[in-house]
Amino acid sequence: MEPMEPKAVQDSTPQNGNRRDFLKLGSAALATTAVTWNATSYAAIVGANDRVRVGVVGAGDRMRQALIPAFSESQKAMNFEFVVVSDIWNKRREDAVGYIQKVAGSKVDMCRNNDELYARKDVDAVLIATADFQHAQHGIEAVNAGRDAYVEKPTAHFMKDARNFLAAVNKTGKIVQVGTQRRSTPAYQKAYEYIKSGKFGDIVMVEMTWNVNQPGRWRRPDVVPLLKEEDTDWTRYQLDLPKEKFDARKYLEFRLFWPYSSGIPDQWLVHQIDTVHWFSGYKHPRSVVANGGNYLWHDGRKNWDTMTAVFDYGPEDDMTKGFQVQYSSRFTNSAGGVKELYYSNGGMLDMDKQTVTDTGGLGAKSAAEMKMQPNQLKSFSLMESSEKVNTDANTGRDPQTSANMRNWMECVRSRKTPNASIEAGYSHSVALCMNVAAIQTGQKVTFNEKTQQVMVGGKVYA
């Protein structure tokens, strides 16, 4: 993959000062916005008893298979309703009308694009599930148009988009929930509380996998022939990427092609690395290295079918402290499945089994050799009767997405910060952009905290 970054969106990151100053600027803008609201204007946006009218931005698989069903579960209790769908492909927006009426019971209008959507006066908020590279720019578009938004992950795989999205949300004060739904899942919340209690001890290592054996994963062979250039807006689809000839595969199978997606990092890594940031308190890695390739599925894809990456975390000023995250993912053999294993000196936290055990903890014999006390965790289950986590984030209704959607709805009404905040999305974007840089250069990648830029070989990468 060749390095590439959008050109048209103006970068709003201050080049002098650190990220704390950057966030303070956003917080000040938010405070200013809040002060200017009065009771009438606030109620007009989201009154306690007013119905919140929602638009769909992007009616693809993720929207139809997960977000719309999740929305429908809470819409009556929260007094939300769908009113319109925006999609640049005529087939998808027409199909979405019937689907939304069937699943959510709403008769909705159609818009050919987001300009038409945001020109309407009856849309308070939007659900955004477009192509990976579009999320940040579509999110910016939404909040600048005065709408709250639920925006699918990844937040951004270009740092410029990540910086601009964070700044736009902080400036406008709109409610944005990111689609990293683990943050609304009880088992993960319990794990976070346990780690923060100090009982687990310091994290010393994390091992993560996401393995499938699916040559058809992210392929759409039955749908690609249906998409004709005259039935969509290919120029609008590409946003500010360098323009190229119409390609139905890059439109519908975007996850396989850079710069429309980075594949494994965009789709899977961000879910899991987000929990590392959440559990550890670190906002981004100190460094990243990666290797991999297309070893088996030679179907024209450009993004790797196999990847291994190592993320180093810890304080920037003390390299003697911290831990590594070993991340591996493949499409070619499903052994190992989806795993998230956190280790301390006393044992292991297994998020697949939702258990804490003394596995690997410092035993009595090893401790005695150094005249130390044994260190072994007490074993227990995080969720005695919880529903098993659905780790397939691309297909089907799952309790995680439903919980994340409900939390977003509650925050639209309360104006509180959602579980998967824009700051969390920004952090996973930093790790993602570092991972992409490591893939594209084959070098060790670092991050400049002061300028909020990805660095390779001492030079700015993105």
C-alpha positions as CSV (number, residue, x, y, z in Angstrom):
1,M,0.0,0.0,0.0
2,E,1.3,3.4,-0.9
3,P,1.0,6.2,1.7
4,M,-1.8,8.6,0.9
5,E,-3.7,11.3,2.7
6,P,-6.8,13.4,1.9
7,K,-5.9,16.8,0.6
8,A,-9.0,18.9,0.7
9,V,-10.0,18.9,4.4
10,Q,-8.1,21.6,6.3
11,D,-6.0,20.3,9.2
12,S,-7.1,22.1,12.4
13,T,-4.3,20.7,14.6
14,P,-2.2,23.4,16.4
15,Q,1.4,22.8,15.4
16,N,2.6,24.5,18.6
17,G,1.5,23.0,21.9
18,N,0.6,19.5,22.9
19,R,-2.6,17.3,22.7
20,R,-3.6,18.6,26.1
21,D,-3.7,22.1,24.8
22,F,-5.6,20.8,21.7
23,L,-8.2,19.2,23.9
24,K,-8.5,22.3,26.1
25,L,-9.3,24.4,23.0
26,G,-12.0,21.9,22.1
27,S,-13.3,22.0,25.7
28,A,-13.4,25.7,25.7
29,A,-15.4,25.8,22.5
30,L,-17.8,23.2,24.0
31,A,-18.2,25.4,27.1
32,T,-18.9,28.4,24.9
33,T,-21.5,26.5,22.9
34,A,-23.2,25.3,26.0
35,V,-23.5,28.7,27.5
36,T,-25.2,30.1,24.5
37,W,-28.0,27.5,24.7
38,N,-31.2,28.6,26.3
39,A,-34.2,26.5,27.4
40,T,-36.0,27.0,24.1
41,S,-33.1,26.2,21.8
42,Y,-32.1,23.2,23.9
43,A,-35.6,21.8,23.8
44,A,-35.8,22.3,20.1
45,I,-32.7,20.1,19.7
46,V,-33.7,17.3,22.1
47,G,-36.4,18.0,24.5
48,A,-37.2,15.6,27.3
49,N,-40.4,14.6,25.6
50,D,-39.7,15.4,22.0
51,R,-39.3,12.7,19.4
52,V,-35.7,12.5,18.1
53,R,-35.8,12.2,14.3
54,V,-33.0,10.2,12.8
55,G,-31.5,9.9,9.3
56,V,-29.6,7.0,7.9
57,V,-26.3,7.8,6.1
58,G,-25.1,4.8,4.2
59,A,-27.5,1.9,3.8
60,G,-25.0,-0.9,3.4
61,D,-24.6,-4.2,5.1
62,R,-23.5,-2.9,8.5
63,M,-26.3,-0.4,8.7
64,R,-29.0,-3.0,7.7
65,Q,-27.7,-6.0,9.6
66,A,-26.7,-4.3,12.8
67,L,-27.4,-0.6,13.4
68,I,-31.0,-0.5,12.2
69,P,-32.0,-3.6,14.2
70,A,-30.2,-2.2,17.3
71,F,-31.9,1.1,16.8
72,S,-35.3,-0.6,16.5
73,E,-34.8,-2.3,19.9
74,S,-34.8,1.0,21.8
75,Q,-36.6,3.4,19.6
76,K,-40.0,3.2,21.3
77,A,-38.6,3.4,24.8
78,M,-36.4,6.4,23.9
79,N,-38.9,8.1,21.5
80,F,-36.6,8.0,18.5
81,E,-37.7,7.4,14.9
82,F,-36.2,7.1,11.4
83,V,-37.4,9.8,9.0
84,V,-35.0,9.6,6.0
85,V,-32.3,7.5,4.3
86,S,-29.3,9.0,2.4
87,D,-27.3,6.8,0.0
88,I,-25.7,7.7,-3.3
89,W,-26.6,4.3,-4.9
90,N,-30.3,4.3,-5.9
91,K,-30.7,0.6,-5.3
92,R,-29.5,0.8,-1.7
93,R,-31.6,3.7,-0.7
94,E,-34.7,2.2,-2.4
95,D,-34.1,-1.1,-0.7
96,A,-33.5,0.6,2.7
97,V,-37.0,2.3,2.6
98,G,-38.7,-1.1,2.7
99,Y,-36.3,-2.6,5.1
100,I,-36.6,0.2,7.6
101,Q,-40.4,0.1,7.5
102,K,-40.3,-3.7,8.0
103,V,-37.8,-3.6,10.9
104,A,-38.4,-0.3,12.6
105,G,-42.0,0.4,11.4
106,S,-41.1,3.8,9.9
107,K,-42.1,5.2,6.6
108,V,-39.0,7.1,5.5
109,D,-38.1,9.5,2.7
110,M,-35.0,9.2,0.4
111,C,-32.2,11.6,-0.2
112,R,-29.7,11.2,-3.1
113,N,-26.8,12.5,-1.0
114,N,-26.0,14.2,2.4
115,D,-26.4,17.7,1.0
116,E,-30.1,16.9,0.5
117,L,-30.3,15.3,3.9
118,Y,-28.8,18.2,5.9
119,A,-31.0,20.7,4.0
120,R,-34.0,19.1,5.7
121,K,-35.4,20.6,8.9
122,D,-36.8,17.3,10.3
123,V,-33.5,15.5,11.1
124,D,-32.0,15.8,14.6
125,A,-29.4,13.1,14.4
126,V,-27.9,10.5,12.1
127,L,-26.5,7.0,12.0
128,I,-23.4,6.8,9.8
129,A,-22.2,3.5,8.4
130,T,-20.4,4.3,5.2
131,A,-17.0,3.1,3.8
132,D,-14.1,3.0,6.2
133,F,-12.3,6.1,4.8
134,Q,-15.5,8.2,4.8
135,H,-16.4,7.9,8.5
136,A,-14.5,11.0,9.8
137,Q,-15.5,13.3,7.0
138,H,-19.1,12.2,7.2
139,G,-19.0,12.7,10.9
140,I,-17.6,16.2,10.5
141,E,-20.3,17.0,8.0
142,A,-22.9,15.8,10.5
143,V,-21.8,17.8,13.5
144,N,-21.1,20.9,11.5
145,A,-24.7,20.6,10.3
146,G,-25.9,20.6,13.9
147,R,-26.7,16.9,14.1
148,D,-25.7,14.4,16.8
149,A,-24.3,11.2,15.3
150,Y,-23.6,7.5,15.8
151,V,-20.5,6.9,13.6
152,E,-19.2,3.4,12.8
153,K,-15.6,2.5,13.4
154,P,-12.8,3.1,12.4
155,T,-13.0,6.7,13.3
156,A,-10.3,7.6,10.8
157,H,-7.3,5.9,9.1
158,F,-5.7,9.3,8.2
159,M,-4.5,11.5,11.0
160,K,-5.7,14.6,9.4
161,D,-9.2,13.3,9.4
162,A,-8.9,12.2,13.0
163,R,-7.7,15.6,14.2
164,N,-10.3,17.4,12.3
165,F,-13.1,15.2,13.5
166,L,-12.1,15.6,17.1
167,A,-11.9,19.3,16.8
168,A,-15.3,19.5,15.1
169,V,-17.0,17.5,17.8
170,N,-15.4,19.6,20.6
171,K,-16.2,22.8,18.8
172,T,-19.9,22.0,18.1
173,G,-20.7,20.2,21.3
174,K,-22.7,17.5,19.5
175,I,-23.1,14.0,20.8
176,V,-21.0,11.5,18.9
177,Q,-20.9,7.8,19.7
178,V,-18.2,5.7,18.0
179,G,-19.0,2.2,16.9
180,T,-16.5,0.5,19.2
181,Q,-19.3,-1.3,21.1
182,R,-17.2,-3.2,23.6
183,R,-17.3,0.0,25.7
184,S,-21.0,-0.6,26.3
185,T,-20.7,-4.3,27.0
186,P,-21.1,-5.4,30.7
187,A,-18.3,-7.9,30.7
188,Y,-15.8,-5.3,29.4
189,Q,-17.1,-2.7,31.9
190,K,-16.5,-5.2,34.7
191,A,-13.0,-5.9,33.4
192,Y,-12.2,-2.2,33.3
193,E,-13.5,-1.8,36.9
194,Y,-11.4,-4.8,38.1
195,I,-8.2,-3.5,36.5
196,K,-8.7,0.0,37.8
197,S,-9.3,-1.4,41.3
198,G,-5.6,-2.5,41.3
199,K,-6.4,-6.1,42.1
200,F,-5.2,-7.3,38.7
201,G,-1.8,-5.6,39.0
202,D,0.1,-3.9,36.2
203,I,-0.5,-5.2,32.7
204,V,2.7,-6.8,31.5
205,M,1.6,-8.3,28.2
206,V,-1.5,-8.5,25.9
207,E,-2.1,-11.1,23.2
208,M,-4.8,-10.6,20.7
209,T,-6.0,-12.5,17.7
210,W,-8.7,-12.3,15.1
211,N,-8.6,-15.3,12.8
212,V,-11.1,-16.6,10.3
213,N,-11.0,-19.0,7.3
214,Q,-13.1,-17.1,4.9
215,P,-12.0,-16.5,1.3
216,G,-15.3,-14.6,0.8
217,R,-14.9,-12.3,3.8
218,W,-15.6,-8.8,2.7
219,R,-16.3,-10.0,-0.9
220,R,-19.6,-9.2,-2.6
221,P,-19.6,-11.2,-5.8
222,D,-23.4,-11.3,-6.1
223,V,-23.7,-7.6,-5.6
224,V,-20.8,-6.2,-7.6
225,P,-22.4,-6.9,-11.0
226,L,-25.5,-5.0,-9.9
227,L,-23.7,-1.7,-9.4
228,K,-23.6,0.6,-12.5
229,E,-21.7,3.9,-12.5
230,E,-24.8,5.7,-13.8
231,D,-26.8,4.6,-10.7
232,T,-24.5,6.2,-8.2
233,D,-22.2,9.2,-7.7
234,W,-18.6,7.8,-8.0
235,T,-17.0,11.2,-7.6
236,R,-18.9,11.9,-4.4
237,Y,-18.0,8.5,-3.1
238,Q,-14.3,9.1,-3.4
239,L,-14.5,12.4,-1.4
240,D,-11.1,14.0,-1.4
241,L,-9.0,10.9,-2.4
242,P,-7.2,11.1,-5.7
243,K,-9.7,10.4,-8.4
244,E,-9.7,7.1,-10.3
245,K,-11.9,5.3,-12.8
246,F,-15.1,3.8,-11.5
247,D,-14.6,0.4,-9.9
248,A,-17.6,-1.5,-8.4
249,R,-15.3,-3.7,-6.3
250,K,-13.6,-0.7,-4.7
251,Y,-17.1,0.7,-4.0
252,L,-18.6,-2.5,-2.5
253,E,-15.6,-4.5,-1.5
254,F,-13.7,-1.4,-0.2
255,R,-12.3,-3.3,2.8
256,L,-9.9,-5.1,0.4
257,F,-8.4,-2.0,-1.2
258,W,-6.3,0.9,0.1
259,P,-6.9,3.8,0.5
260,Y,-10.6,3.0,0.9
261,S,-9.7,0.8,3.9
262,S,-6.6,-0.8,5.4
263,G,-8.5,-4.1,5.9
264,I,-7.5,-5.9,9.1
265,P,-6.4,-2.8,11.0
266,D,-9.5,-0.8,10.0
267,Q,-12.0,-3.6,10.6
268,W,-10.7,-5.7,13.5
269,L,-7.7,-4.1,15.2
270,V,-9.5,-1.0,16.2
271,H,-12.1,-2.9,18.3
272,Q,-9.4,-4.7,20.2
273,I,-6.8,-2.0,20.6
274,D,-9.6,0.3,21.9
275,T,-9.9,-2.0,24.9
276,V,-6.1,-1.7,25.5
277,H,-6.4,2.1,25.7
278,W,-9.5,1.8,27.9
279,F,-8.1,-0.7,30.4
280,S,-4.5,0.7,30.6
281,G,-5.3,4.5,30.4
282,Y,-2.7,5.0,27.6
283,K,-4.0,7.1,24.7
284,H,-1.8,5.6,22.0
285,P,1.2,3.3,21.5
286,R,4.8,4.4,21.9
287,S,5.8,2.5,18.8
288,V,4.4,0.0,16.3
289,V,6.0,-2.5,13.9
290,A,4.1,-4.8,11.5
291,N,4.6,-7.5,8.9
292,G,2.4,-9.7,6.7
293,G,1.1,-10.0,3.2
294,N,-1.4,-11.7,0.8
295,Y,-0.3,-15.3,1.2
296,L,-3.3,-17.3,-0.1
297,W,-6.4,-15.4,-1.4
298,H,-5.1,-13.9,-4.7
299,D,-8.3,-12.4,-5.8
300,G,-7.1,-8.9,-6.7
301,R,-7.2,-7.6,-3.1
302,K,-4.5,-5.1,-2.1
303,N,-4.9,-5.3,1.7
304,W,-3.2,-8.2,3.5
305,D,-4.9,-11.5,4.3
306,T,-2.4,-12.0,7.2
307,M,-0.8,-9.6,9.6
308,T,1.2,-9.6,12.8
309,A,1.9,-6.4,14.6
310,V,3.6,-5.4,17.9
311,F,2.4,-2.3,19.8
312,D,4.6,-1.0,22.6
313,Y,2.8,1.0,25.4
314,G,4.1,2.9,28.3
315,P,5.1,6.3,29.6
316,E,7.1,8.3,27.0
317,D,9.7,9.4,29.6
318,D,10.3,5.9,31.1
319,M,11.1,3.0,28.8
320,T,11.5,0.7,31.7
321,K,7.8,0.7,32.3
322,G,5.0,-0.5,30.0
323,F,4.0,-3.6,28.1
324,Q,3.6,-5.0,24.6
325,V,0.5,-5.9,22.6
326,Q,1.1,-8.8,20.2
327,Y,-1.6,-8.7,17.5
328,S,-2.1,-11.3,14.9
329,S,-4.9,-11.8,12.3
330,R,-5.5,-14.0,9.3
331,F,-8.2,-15.0,6.8
332,T,-6.5,-18.3,6.0
333,N,-7.1,-20.5,9.1
334,S,-9.5,-19.9,11.9
335,A,-7.6,-21.7,14.7
336,G,-7.4,-19.4,17.8
337,G,-10.5,-17.4,16.7
338,V,-10.9,-14.1,18.4
339,K,-8.9,-13.7,21.6
340,E,-8.1,-10.9,24.0
341,L,-5.7,-12.1,26.8
342,Y,-4.4,-9.6,29.3
343,Y,-1.5,-10.7,31.6
344,S,-0.2,-9.4,34.9
345,N,2.4,-10.9,37.2
346,G,-0.4,-12.6,39.0
347,G,-2.4,-14.2,36.2
348,M,-4.6,-13.7,33.2
349,L,-7.7,-11.8,32.2
350,D,-9.4,-13.7,29.3
351,M,-12.1,-11.6,27.6
352,D,-13.2,-14.5,25.3
353,K,-14.1,-16.6,28.3
354,Q,-14.8,-13.6,30.5
355,T,-12.7,-15.0,33.3
356,V,-9.8,-14.0,35.6
357,T,-7.5,-16.9,36.5
358,D,-4.1,-17.4,38.1
359,T,-2.7,-18.7,34.8
360,G,1.0,-17.9,34.6
361,G,1.0,-16.1,37.9
362,L,4.1,-16.1,40.1
363,G,4.1,-19.4,41.9
364,A,5.5,-20.3,45.3
365,K,8.6,-22.1,44.0
366,S,9.7,-19.3,41.7
367,A,8.9,-16.6,44.3
368,A,10.9,-18.5,47.0
369,E,14.0,-18.6,44.8
370,M,14.1,-14.8,45.0
371,K,12.8,-14.6,48.6
372,M,9.6,-13.0,47.3
373,Q,5.9,-13.6,48.1
374,P,3.9,-15.6,45.6
375,N,1.5,-13.6,43.4
376,Q,-1.5,-15.5,42.1
377,L,-4.9,-14.0,41.3
378,K,-8.1,-15.5,42.7
379,S,-10.1,-17.1,39.8
380,F,-13.6,-15.8,39.1
381,S,-16.0,-15.1,36.2
382,L,-16.6,-11.5,35.2
383,M,-20.2,-12.3,34.2
384,E,-21.7,-15.4,35.7
385,S,-24.8,-15.3,33.5
386,S,-23.9,-13.0,30.7
387,E,-24.7,-13.6,27.1
388,K,-21.6,-14.7,25.2
389,V,-20.0,-11.8,23.3
390,N,-20.7,-11.8,19.6
391,T,-17.2,-11.0,18.2
392,D,-18.3,-10.8,14.6
393,A,-18.7,-7.0,14.3
394,N,-19.8,-7.1,10.6
395,T,-22.8,-9.4,10.6
396,G,-25.9,-9.9,12.6
397,R,-27.6,-8.3,15.6
398,D,-25.6,-8.5,18.8
399,P,-26.1,-7.3,22.3
400,Q,-23.0,-5.1,22.2
401,T,-24.3,-3.0,19.3
402,S,-27.7,-2.8,20.9
403,A,-26.1,-1.6,24.2
404,N,-23.9,1.0,22.4
405,M,-26.9,2.3,20.5
406,R,-29.0,2.6,23.6
407,N,-26.2,4.5,25.4
408,W,-26.0,6.9,22.4
409,M,-29.8,7.5,22.6
410,E,-29.6,8.2,26.3
411,C,-26.7,10.6,25.8
412,V,-28.5,12.5,23.0
413,R,-31.2,13.2,25.6
414,S,-28.9,13.8,28.6
415,R,-26.1,15.5,26.7
416,K,-23.6,13.4,28.7
417,T,-20.5,11.9,27.1
418,P,-21.2,8.5,25.5
419,N,-19.3,5.4,26.4
420,A,-17.4,5.3,23.1
421,S,-16.6,9.0,22.9
422,I,-14.8,10.9,20.2
423,E,-11.7,10.9,22.4
424,A,-11.7,7.1,22.4
425,G,-12.2,7.1,18.6
426,Y,-9.3,9.5,18.2
427,S,-7.1,7.3,20.3
428,H,-7.9,4.2,18.3
429,S,-7.3,6.2,15.1
430,V,-3.8,7.1,16.3
431,A,-3.0,3.4,16.8
432,L,-4.6,2.6,13.5
433,C,-2.6,5.2,11.6
434,M,0.6,4.0,13.2
435,N,-0.2,0.5,12.2
436,V,-0.9,1.6,8.6
437,A,2.4,3.5,8.5
438,A,4.2,0.4,9.7
439,I,2.6,-1.7,7.0
440,Q,3.4,0.7,4.3
441,T,7.0,1.4,5.3
442,G,8.1,-1.7,7.0
443,Q,9.7,0.5,9.6
444,K,9.3,1.2,13.3
445,V,6.7,3.9,13.8
446,T,6.4,6.4,16.6
447,F,4.1,9.2,17.6
448,N,4.9,12.9,18.3
449,E,2.7,13.8,21.3
450,K,3.3,17.5,20.9
451,T,2.3,17.8,17.2
452,Q,-0.1,14.8,17.2
453,Q,1.7,13.3,14.1
454,V,2.8,9.8,13.1
455,M,6.6,9.6,12.7
456,V,8.8,7.2,10.7
457,G,12.5,7.5,10.9
458,G,12.3,10.8,12.6
459,K,10.2,12.4,9.9
460,V,6.5,13.2,9.8
461,Y,4.4,10.5,8.1
462,A,0.9,11.7,8.7
